[in-house]
């Protein structure tokens, strides 16, 4: 089975590094599936789930936007924050979700709303990856 090296990197350091059969991401332009040998490309990402297929199994990671860089033998995901399913603290994500929802219900000014919406998306994304 052909594989490609996938790295997920954040300002805090590397979060993931493995040889992968297929990786799929949520790019700003839509969902992208990357196989080994994919043409070089760069794409901005949404807050979303990264699916990493390895030995016939799919691992998940949560990323808070960032960039995808594809080279023929290497895929790099650069994100402000990223966690694998095991790395997610569910209680913290639930608390962040509640905080964001409370802020959105109060609705003070526009910048707060956008910020709360993004915090809510990050929290929901983490809960999706952590599973129930
Ligand atoms: P919170 O309000 O709980 O900090 P946040 O969405 O504002 O959530 P980020 O700014 O995206 O947090 O991330 C800050 C750091 O905390 C990153 O290193 C990120 O990986 C980590 N992090 C945030 N939430 C969680 C979580 N639920 N489980 C594990 N790590 C988390």
Backbone and ligand atoms as CSV (ligand in chain L), in Angstrom:
chain,resi,resn,atom,element,x,y,z
A,1,UNK,N,N,0.846,-1.208,0.000
A,1,UNK,CA,C,0.000,0.000,0.000
A,1,UNK,C,C,0.875,1.249,0.000
A,2,UNK,N,N,0.625,2.154,-0.942
A,2,UNK,CA,C,1.387,3.404,-1.005
A,2,UNK,C,C,1.007,4.315,0.150
A,3,UNK,N,N,2.017,5.018,0.672
A,3,UNK,CA,C,1.721,5.940,1.776
A,3,UNK,C,C,2.409,7.289,1.546
A,4,UNK,N,N,1.959,8.265,2.298
A,4,UNK,CA,C,2.558,9.597,2.278
A,4,UNK,C,C,2.744,10.031,3.732
A,5,UNK,N,N,3.835,10.729,4.008
A,5,UNK,CA,C,4.094,11.207,5.366
A,5,UNK,C,C,3.169,12.370,5.693
A,6,UNK,N,N,2.477,12.286,6.822
A,6,UNK,CA,C,1.606,13.388,7.242
A,6,UNK,C,C,2.092,13.934,8.585
A,7,UNK,N,N,2.320,15.227,8.612
A,7,UNK,CA,C,2.691,15.924,9.843
A,7,UNK,C,C,1.624,16.942,10.174
A,8,UNK,N,N,1.211,16.985,11.441
A,8,UNK,CA,C,0.364,18.088,11.917
A,8,UNK,C,C,1.193,18.854,12.925
A,9,UNK,N,N,1.386,20.137,12.656
A,9,UNK,CA,C,2.290,20.970,13.461
A,9,UNK,C,C,1.549,22.186,13.986
A,10,UNK,N,N,1.798,22.530,15.244
A,10,UNK,CA,C,1.198,23.727,15.850
A,10,UNK,C,C,2.316,24.557,16.488
A,11,UNK,N,N,2.009,25.768,16.952
A,11,UNK,CA,C,3.040,26.570,17.629
A,11,UNK,C,C,3.607,25.862,18.867
A,12,UNK,N,N,2.836,24.944,19.451
A,12,UNK,CA,C,3.313,24.206,20.628
A,12,UNK,C,C,4.174,23.006,20.249
A,13,UNK,N,N,4.277,22.710,18.958
A,13,UNK,CA,C,5.083,21.577,18.521
A,13,UNK,C,C,4.286,20.600,17.683
A,14,UNK,N,N,4.919,19.459,17.304
A,14,UNK,CA,C,4.238,18.475,16.469
A,14,UNK,C,C,3.144,17.740,17.245
A,15,UNK,N,N,2.046,17.482,16.557
A,15,UNK,CA,C,0.900,16.809,17.184
A,15,UNK,C,C,0.711,15.413,16.591
A,16,UNK,N,N,1.159,15.255,15.354
A,16,UNK,CA,C,0.925,13.988,14.660
A,16,UNK,C,C,1.988,13.804,13.595
A,17,UNK,N,N,2.431,12.561,13.414
A,17,UNK,CA,C,3.454,12.250,12.415
A,17,UNK,C,C,3.336,10.766,12.087
A,18,UNK,N,N,2.884,10.444,10.870
A,18,UNK,CA,C,2.733,9.034,10.500
A,18,UNK,C,C,2.684,8.884,8.986
A,19,UNK,N,N,2.879,7.650,8.530
A,19,UNK,CA,C,2.735,7.333,7.109
A,19,UNK,C,C,1.292,6.920,6.872
A,20,UNK,N,N,0.653,7.613,5.945
A,20,UNK,CA,C,-0.798,7.541,5.802
A,20,UNK,C,C,-1.173,7.144,4.381
A,21,UNK,N,N,-2.265,6.376,4.260
A,21,UNK,CA,C,-2.727,5.947,2.929
A,21,UNK,C,C,-3.602,7.001,2.264
A,22,UNK,N,N,-4.344,7.738,3.101
A,22,UNK,CA,C,-5.153,8.835,2.570
A,22,UNK,C,C,-5.474,9.800,3.701
A,23,UNK,N,N,-5.441,11.077,3.393
A,23,UNK,CA,C,-5.810,12.084,4.394
A,23,UNK,C,C,-6.883,12.973,3.794
A,24,UNK,N,N,-7.929,13.250,4.580
A,24,UNK,CA,C,-8.930,14.190,4.076
A,24,UNK,C,C,-9.091,15.336,5.050
A,25,UNK,N,N,-9.291,16.523,4.483
A,25,UNK,CA,C,-9.361,17.764,5.273
A,25,UNK,C,C,-10.532,18.599,4.785
A,26,UNK,N,N,-10.920,19.552,5.630
A,26,UNK,CA,C,-11.931,20.543,5.215
A,26,UNK,C,C,-11.209,21.816,4.809
A,27,UNK,N,N,-10.998,22.007,3.516
A,27,UNK,CA,C,-10.377,23.238,3.022
A,27,UNK,C,C,-11.462,24.303,2.893
A,28,UNK,N,N,-11.033,25.567,2.835
A,28,UNK,CA,C,-11.989,26.668,2.638
A,28,UNK,C,C,-12.792,26.444,1.359
A,29,UNK,N,N,-12.147,25.830,0.351
A,29,UNK,CA,C,-12.789,25.631,-0.956
A,29,UNK,C,C,-13.611,24.351,-1.017
A,30,UNK,N,N,-13.637,23.578,0.066
A,30,UNK,CA,C,-14.392,22.320,0.079
A,30,UNK,C,C,-13.554,21.180,0.622
A,31,UNK,N,N,-14.132,20.007,0.725
A,31,UNK,CA,C,-13.403,18.862,1.267
A,31,UNK,C,C,-12.373,18.373,0.263
A,32,UNK,N,N,-11.192,18.016,0.780
A,32,UNK,CA,C,-10.105,17.542,-0.080
A,32,UNK,C,C,-9.640,16.184,0.423
A,33,UNK,N,N,-9.479,15.250,-0.495
A,33,UNK,CA,C,-8.896,13.948,-0.156
A,33,UNK,C,C,-7.541,13.857,-0.827
A,34,UNK,N,N,-6.507,13.561,-0.038
A,34,UNK,CA,C,-5.146,13.545,-0.574
A,34,UNK,C,C,-4.596,12.122,-0.526
A,35,UNK,N,N,-4.164,11.650,-1.692
A,35,UNK,CA,C,-3.534,10.330,-1.787
A,35,UNK,C,C,-2.040,10.508,-2.040
A,36,UNK,N,N,-1.224,9.480,-1.800
A,36,UNK,CA,C,0.207,9.579,-2.101
A,36,UNK,C,C,0.410,10.003,-3.559
A,37,UNK,N,N,1.377,10.898,-3.801
A,37,UNK,CA,C,1.679,11.330,-5.162
A,37,UNK,C,C,0.818,12.480,-5.651
A,38,UNK,N,N,-0.008,13.022,-4.758
A,38,UNK,CA,C,-0.866,14.165,-5.120
A,38,UNK,C,C,-0.013,15.336,-5.604
A,39,UNK,N,N,-0.530,16.099,-6.552
A,39,UNK,CA,C,0.234,17.263,-7.045
A,39,UNK,C,C,0.423,18.271,-5.918
A,40,UNK,N,N,1.573,18.968,-5.929
A,40,UNK,CA,C,1.825,19.961,-4.883
A,40,UNK,C,C,0.735,21.025,-4.842
A,41,UNK,N,N,0.306,21.365,-3.643
A,41,UNK,CA,C,-0.708,22.400,-3.492
A,41,UNK,C,C,-0.662,22.976,-2.083
A,42,UNK,N,N,-1.255,24.138,-1.936
A,42,UNK,CA,C,-1.404,24.762,-0.621
A,42,UNK,C,C,-2.854,25.193,-0.497
A,43,UNK,N,N,-3.481,24.953,0.637
A,43,UNK,CA,C,-4.883,25.341,0.789
A,43,UNK,C,C,-5.166,25.760,2.225
A,44,UNK,N,N,-5.894,26.865,2.419
A,44,UNK,CA,C,-6.323,27.242,3.762
A,44,UNK,C,C,-7.422,26.295,4.245
A,45,UNK,N,N,-7.410,26.015,5.527
A,45,UNK,CA,C,-8.354,25.048,6.102
A,45,UNK,C,C,-9.397,25.728,6.975
A,46,UNK,N,N,-10.538,25.074,7.102
A,46,UNK,CA,C,-11.562,25.505,8.058
A,46,UNK,C,C,-11.317,24.821,9.395
A,47,UNK,N,N,-11.977,25.280,10.424
A,47,UNK,CA,C,-12.039,24.515,11.666
A,47,UNK,C,C,-12.724,23.203,11.294
A,48,UNK,N,N,-12.087,22.067,11.539
A,48,UNK,CA,C,-12.713,20.824,11.107
A,48,UNK,C,C,-11.927,19.590,11.483
A,49,UNK,N,N,-12.457,18.473,11.031
A,49,UNK,CA,C,-11.881,17.164,11.326
A,49,UNK,C,C,-10.913,16.777,10.215
A,50,UNK,N,N,-9.760,16.244,10.599
A,50,UNK,CA,C,-8.827,15.647,9.638
A,50,UNK,C,C,-8.953,14.134,9.786
A,51,UNK,N,N,-9.179,13.445,8.651
A,51,UNK,CA,C,-9.287,11.975,8.682
A,51,UNK,C,C,-8.006,11.381,8.120
A,52,UNK,N,N,-7.403,10.477,8.888
A,52,UNK,CA,C,-6.106,9.902,8.522
A,52,UNK,C,C,-6.265,8.394,8.403
A,53,UNK,N,N,-6.188,7.882,7.175
A,53,UNK,CA,C,-6.379,6.448,6.953
A,53,UNK,C,C,-5.032,5.737,6.973
A,54,UNK,N,N,-4.946,4.769,7.876
A,54,UNK,CA,C,-3.680,4.075,8.105
A,54,UNK,C,C,-3.968,2.614,8.415
A,55,UNK,N,N,-3.318,1.707,7.712
A,55,UNK,CA,C,-3.554,0.266,7.896
A,55,UNK,C,C,-5.050,-0.059,7.892
A,56,UNK,N,N,-5.776,0.572,6.990
A,56,UNK,CA,C,-7.204,0.288,6.861
A,56,UNK,C,C,-8.073,0.907,7.945
A,57,UNK,N,N,-7.458,1.616,8.916
A,57,UNK,CA,C,-8.239,2.248,9.988
A,57,UNK,C,C,-8.178,3.760,9.829
A,58,UNK,N,N,-9.202,4.440,10.331
A,58,UNK,CA,C,-9.228,5.890,10.210
A,58,UNK,C,C,-9.063,6.544,11.581
A,59,UNK,N,N,-8.015,7.350,11.689
A,59,UNK,CA,C,-7.794,8.137,12.899
A,59,UNK,C,C,-8.295,9.548,12.641
A,60,UNK,N,N,-8.702,10.232,13.706
A,60,UNK,CA,C,-9.230,11.585,13.560
A,60,UNK,C,C,-8.376,12.584,14.328
A,61,UNK,N,N,-8.317,13.795,13.788
A,61,UNK,CA,C,-7.704,14.903,14.510
A,61,UNK,C,C,-8.590,16.127,14.331
A,62,UNK,N,N,-8.601,16.990,15.351
A,62,UNK,CA,C,-9.335,18.252,15.269
A,62,UNK,C,C,-8.331,19.355,14.979
A,63,UNK,N,N,-8.583,20.171,13.950
A,63,UNK,CA,C,-7.710,21.318,13.698
A,63,UNK,C,C,-8.541,22.593,13.684
A,64,UNK,N,N,-7.920,23.684,14.167
A,64,UNK,CA,C,-8.632,24.969,14.227
A,64,UNK,C,C,-8.197,25.841,13.060
A,65,UNK,N,N,-8.475,25.393,11.846
A,65,UNK,CA,C,-8.067,26.142,10.662
A,65,UNK,C,C,-6.603,25.915,10.359
A,66,UNK,N,N,-5.955,26.901,9.718
A,66,UNK,CA,C,-4.552,26.756,9.360
A,66,UNK,C,C,-4.394,26.457,7.889
A,67,UNK,N,N,-3.278,25.801,7.561
A,67,UNK,CA,C,-2.957,25.545,6.156
A,67,UNK,C,C,-2.545,24.106,5.912
A,68,UNK,N,N,-2.894,23.640,4.719
A,68,UNK,CA,C,-2.457,22.336,4.224
A,68,UNK,C,C,-1.391,22.591,3.158
A,69,UNK,N,N,-0.274,21.910,3.272
A,69,UNK,CA,C,0.730,21.956,2.207
A,69,UNK,C,C,0.960,20.537,1.726
A,70,UNK,N,N,0.762,20.309,0.431
A,70,UNK,CA,C,0.966,18.977,-0.137
A,70,UNK,C,C,2.198,18.992,-1.025
A,71,UNK,N,N,3.118,18.081,-0.731
A,71,UNK,CA,C,4.229,17.793,-1.641
A,71,UNK,C,C,4.124,16.314,-1.983
A,72,UNK,N,N,4.770,15.849,-3.044
A,72,UNK,CA,C,4.537,14.464,-3.485
A,72,UNK,C,C,4.746,13.421,-2.375
A,73,UNK,N,N,5.716,13.642,-1.498
A,73,UNK,CA,C,6.022,12.631,-0.481
A,73,UNK,C,C,5.688,13.098,0.931
A,74,UNK,N,N,5.060,14.249,1.071
A,74,UNK,CA,C,4.876,14.825,2.409
A,74,UNK,C,C,3.669,15.755,2.438
A,75,UNK,N,N,2.799,15.539,3.419
A,75,UNK,CA,C,1.671,16.449,3.641
A,75,UNK,C,C,1.871,17.107,5.002
A,76,UNK,N,N,1.832,18.433,5.022
A,76,UNK,CA,C,1.974,19.153,6.286
A,76,UNK,C,C,0.716,19.952,6.559
A,77,UNK,N,N,0.207,19.830,7.781
A,77,UNK,CA,C,-0.908,20.657,8.223
A,77,UNK,C,C,-0.384,21.545,9.329
A,78,UNK,N,N,-0.460,22.849,9.086
A,78,UNK,CA,C,0.009,23.854,10.055
A,78,UNK,C,C,-1.227,24.489,10.653
A,79,UNK,N,N,-1.404,24.394,11.956
A,79,UNK,CA,C,-2.622,24.942,12.554
A,79,UNK,C,C,-2.290,25.646,13.865
A,80,UNK,N,N,-3.117,26.615,14.219
A,80,UNK,CA,C,-2.923,27.318,15.495
A,80,UNK,C,C,-3.102,26.346,16.658
A,81,UNK,N,N,-4.065,25.422,16.516
A,81,UNK,CA,C,-4.177,24.339,17.501
A,81,UNK,C,C,-4.690,23.083,16.804
A,82,UNK,N,N,-4.272,21.936,17.320
A,82,UNK,CA,C,-4.691,20.650,16.758
A,82,UNK,C,C,-4.544,19.591,17.835
A,83,UNK,N,N,-5.487,18.661,17.850
A,83,UNK,CA,C,-5.420,17.560,18.809
A,83,UNK,C,C,-5.884,16.270,18.142
A,84,UNK,N,N,-5.266,15.158,18.494
A,84,UNK,CA,C,-5.799,13.855,18.098
A,84,UNK,C,C,-6.930,13.512,19.073
A,85,UNK,N,N,-7.707,12.478,18.753
A,85,UNK,CA,C,-8.849,12.120,19.603
A,85,UNK,C,C,-8.409,11.893,21.057
A,86,UNK,N,N,-7.271,11.203,21.234
A,86,UNK,CA,C,-6.786,10.900,22.598
A,86,UNK,C,C,-6.319,12.163,23.316
A,87,UNK,N,N,-5.950,13.184,22.542
A,87,UNK,CA,C,-5.419,14.410,23.139
A,87,UNK,C,C,-6.491,15.382,23.592
A,88,UNK,N,N,-7.743,15.033,23.346
A,88,UNK,CA,C,-8.818,15.992,23.647
A,88,UNK,C,C,-9.388,15.778,25.042
A,89,UNK,N,N,-9.447,16.874,25.775
A,89,UNK,CA,C,-10.081,16.905,27.090
A,89,UNK,C,C,-11.553,17.275,26.860
A,90,UNK,N,N,-12.415,16.267,26.987
A,90,UNK,CA,C,-13.832,16.455,26.670
A,90,UNK,C,C,-14.503,17.472,27.589
A,91,UNK,N,N,-14.168,17.379,28.888
A,91,UNK,CA,C,-14.776,18.299,29.861
A,91,UNK,C,C,-14.444,19.736,29.490
A,92,UNK,N,N,-13.187,19.953,29.094
A,92,UNK,CA,C,-12.762,21.302,28.711
A,92,UNK,C,C,-13.519,21.776,27.462
A,93,UNK,N,N,-13.683,20.872,26.495
A,93,UNK,CA,C,-14.410,21.244,25.276
A,93,UNK,C,C,-15.877,21.531,25.585
A,94,UNK,N,N,-16.459,20.748,26.478
A,94,UNK,CA,C,-17.857,20.984,26.871
A,94,UNK,C,C,-18.003,22.332,27.564
A,95,UNK,N,N,-17.030,22.656,28.434
A,95,UNK,CA,C,-17.060,23.942,29.146
A,95,UNK,C,C,-16.895,25.093,28.148
A,96,UNK,N,N,-15.985,24.920,27.162
A,96,UNK,CA,C,-15.769,25.965,26.152
A,96,UNK,C,C,-17.026,26.150,25.310
A,97,UNK,N,N,-17.692,25.039,25.006
A,97,UNK,CA,C,-18.931,25.101,24.215
A,97,UNK,C,C,-19.994,25.896,24.974
A,98,UNK,N,N,-20.132,25.585,26.251
A,98,UNK,CA,C,-21.152,26.256,27.062
A,98,UNK,C,C,-20.850,27.755,27.173
A,99,UNK,N,N,-19.556,28.074,27.407
A,99,UNK,CA,C,-19.144,29.475,27.514
A,99,UNK,C,C,-19.494,30.246,26.232
A,100,UNK,N,N,-19.178,29.631,25.098
A,100,UNK,CA,C,-19.439,30.290,23.808
A,100,UNK,C,C,-20.943,30.458,23.589
A,101,UNK,N,N,-21.704,29.440,23.947
A,101,UNK,CA,C,-23.164,29.524,23.777
A,101,UNK,C,C,-23.755,30.615,24.665
A,102,UNK,N,N,-23.257,30.705,25.885
A,102,UNK,CA,C,-23.745,31.755,26.798
A,102,UNK,C,C,-23.454,33.138,26.231
A,103,UNK,N,N,-22.224,33.302,25.671
A,103,UNK,CA,C,-21.853,34.600,25.080
A,103,UNK,C,C,-22.746,34.940,23.894
A,104,UNK,N,N,-23.028,33.930,23.080
A,104,UNK,CA,C,-23.871,34.170,21.900
A,104,UNK,C,C,-25.297,34.508,22.307
A,105,UNK,N,N,-25.744,33.960,23.420
A,105,UNK,CA,C,-27.097,34.278,23.892
A,105,UNK,C,C,-27.191,35.702,24.428
A,106,UNK,N,N,-26.063,36.208,24.954
A,106,UNK,CA,C,-26.063,37.593,25.478
A,106,UNK,C,C,-25.906,38.606,24.355
A,107,UNK,N,N,-25.045,38.324,23.377
A,107,UNK,CA,C,-24.831,39.179,22.206
A,107,UNK,C,C,-24.516,40.620,22.563
A,108,UNK,N,N,-23.281,40.889,22.999
A,108,UNK,CA,C,-22.879,42.256,23.304
A,108,UNK,C,C,-22.504,43.032,22.032
A,109,UNK,N,N,-21.276,42.879,21.525
A,109,UNK,CA,C,-20.925,43.564,20.270
A,109,UNK,C,C,-20.435,42.572,19.222
A,110,UNK,N,N,-20.264,43.051,17.973
A,110,UNK,CA,C,-20.006,42.165,16.830
A,110,UNK,C,C,-18.729,41.342,16.947
A,111,UNK,N,N,-17.649,41.969,17.417
A,111,UNK,CA,C,-16.393,41.231,17.502
A,111,UNK,C,C,-16.541,40.075,18.492
A,112,UNK,N,N,-17.228,40.311,19.582
A,112,UNK,CA,C,-17.454,39.244,20.556
A,112,UNK,C,C,-18.240,38.102,19.945
A,113,UNK,N,N,-19.183,38.443,19.072
A,113,UNK,CA,C,-20.032,37.413,18.463
A,113,UNK,C,C,-19.197,36.520,17.545
A,114,UNK,N,N,-18.399,37.139,16.695
A,114,UNK,CA,C,-17.548,36.359,15.778
A,114,UNK,C,C,-16.592,35.466,16.571
A,115,UNK,N,N,-16.017,36.043,17.611
A,115,UNK,CA,C,-15.076,35.297,18.443
A,115,UNK,C,C,-15.766,34.114,19.126
A,116,UNK,N,N,-16.971,34.378,19.626
A,116,UNK,CA,C,-17.720,33.306,20.295
A,116,UNK,C,C,-18.125,32.220,19.296
A,117,UNK,N,N,-18.483,32.640,18.076
A,117,UNK,CA,C,-18.863,31.647,17.052
A,117,UNK,C,C,-17.690,30.727,16.734
A,118,UNK,N,N,-16.498,31.314,16.632
A,118,UNK,CA,C,-15.310,30.505,16.329
A,118,UNK,C,C,-14.966,29.581,17.501
A,119,UNK,N,N,-15.092,30.100,18.724
A,119,UNK,CA,C,-14.831,29.270,19.909
A,119,UNK,C,C,-15.823,28.108,19.960
A,120,UNK,N,N,-17.070,28.400,19.605
A,120,UNK,CA,C,-18.093,27.348,19.588
A,120,UNK,C,C,-17.747,26.288,18.534
A,121,UNK,N,N,-17.325,26.742,17.356
A,121,UNK,CA,C,-16.938,25.788,16.298
A,121,UNK,C,C,-15.769,24.913,16.742
A,122,UNK,N,N,-14.791,25.510,17.403
A,122,UNK,CA,C,-13.637,24.713,17.866
A,122,UNK,C,C,-14.087,23.670,18.880
A,123,UNK,N,N,-14.960,24.086,19.790
A,123,UNK,CA,C,-15.412,23.167,20.847
A,123,UNK,C,C,-16.232,22.017,20.255
A,124,UNK,N,N,-17.153,22.351,19.347
A,124,UNK,CA,C,-18.000,21.316,18.733
A,124,UNK,C,C,-17.131,20.358,17.900
A,125,UNK,N,N,-16.148,20.927,17.207
A,125,UNK,CA,C,-15.232,20.112,16.400
A,125,UNK,C,C,-14.467,19.128,17.290
A,126,UNK,N,N,-14.002,19.619,18.443
A,126,UNK,CA,C,-13.269,18.736,19.377
A,126,UNK,C,C,-14.185,17.637,19.895
A,127,UNK,N,N,-15.425,17.992,20.189
A,127,UNK,CA,C,-16.353,16.973,20.690
A,127,UNK,C,C,-16.653,15.949,19.590
A,128,UNK,N,N,-16.739,16.390,18.341
A,128,UNK,CA,C,-16.945,15.452,17.214
A,128,UNK,C,C,-15.785,14.453,17.139
A,129,UNK,N,N,-14.567,14.961,17.291
A,129,UNK,CA,C,-13.388,14.092,17.177
A,129,UNK,C,C,-13.254,13.163,18.385
A,130,UNK,N,N,-13.572,13.691,19.573
A,130,UNK,CA,C,-13.442,12.877,20.797
A,130,UNK,C,C,-14.472,11.757,20.843
A,131,UNK,N,N,-15.605,11.954,20.162
A,131,UNK,CA,C,-16.660,10.939,20.151
A,131,UNK,C,C,-17.442,10.954,21.460
A,132,UNK,N,N,-18.573,10.235,21.468
A,132,UNK,CA,C,-19.419,10.322,22.670
A,132,UNK,C,C,-19.514,9.029,23.456
L,1,LIG,P1,P,-10.411,26.888,25.615
L,1,LIG,O1,O,-11.379,28.029,25.755
L,1,LIG,O2,O,-10.830,25.665,26.350
L,1,LIG,O3,O,-8.969,27.287,25.831
L,1,LIG,P2,P,-10.006,27.288,22.794
L,1,LIG,O4,O,-10.767,26.778,21.605
L,1,LIG,O5,O,-10.043,28.750,23.015
L,1,LIG,O6,O,-10.515,26.464,24.074
L,1,LIG,P3,P,-7.454,27.118,21.527
L,1,LIG,O7,O,-7.064,28.566,21.604
L,1,LIG,O8,O,-7.958,26.591,20.232
L,1,LIG,O9,O,-8.512,26.800,22.701
L,1,LIG,O10,O,-6.215,26.202,21.989
L,1,LIG,C1,C,-5.287,26.590,22.976
L,1,LIG,C2,C,-4.478,25.363,23.363
L,1,LIG,O11,O,-5.286,24.503,24.184
L,1,LIG,C3,C,-4.034,24.514,22.190
L,1,LIG,O12,O,-2.781,23.951,22.491
L,1,LIG,C4,C,-5.097,23.419,22.113
L,1,LIG,O13,O,-4.592,22.237,21.531
L,1,LIG,C5,C,-5.438,23.225,23.580
L,1,LIG,N1,N,-6.831,22.812,23.798
L,1,LIG,C6,C,-7.930,23.592,23.728
L,1,LIG,N2,N,-9.044,22.896,24.035
L,1,LIG,C7,C,-8.632,21.627,24.296
L,1,LIG,C8,C,-9.313,20.427,24.664
L,1,LIG,N3,N,-10.639,20.378,24.832
L,1,LIG,N4,N,-8.560,19.308,24.866
L,1,LIG,C9,C,-7.221,19.348,24.704
L,1,LIG,N5,N,-6.524,20.437,24.360
L,1,LIG,C10,C,-7.212,21.575,24.150
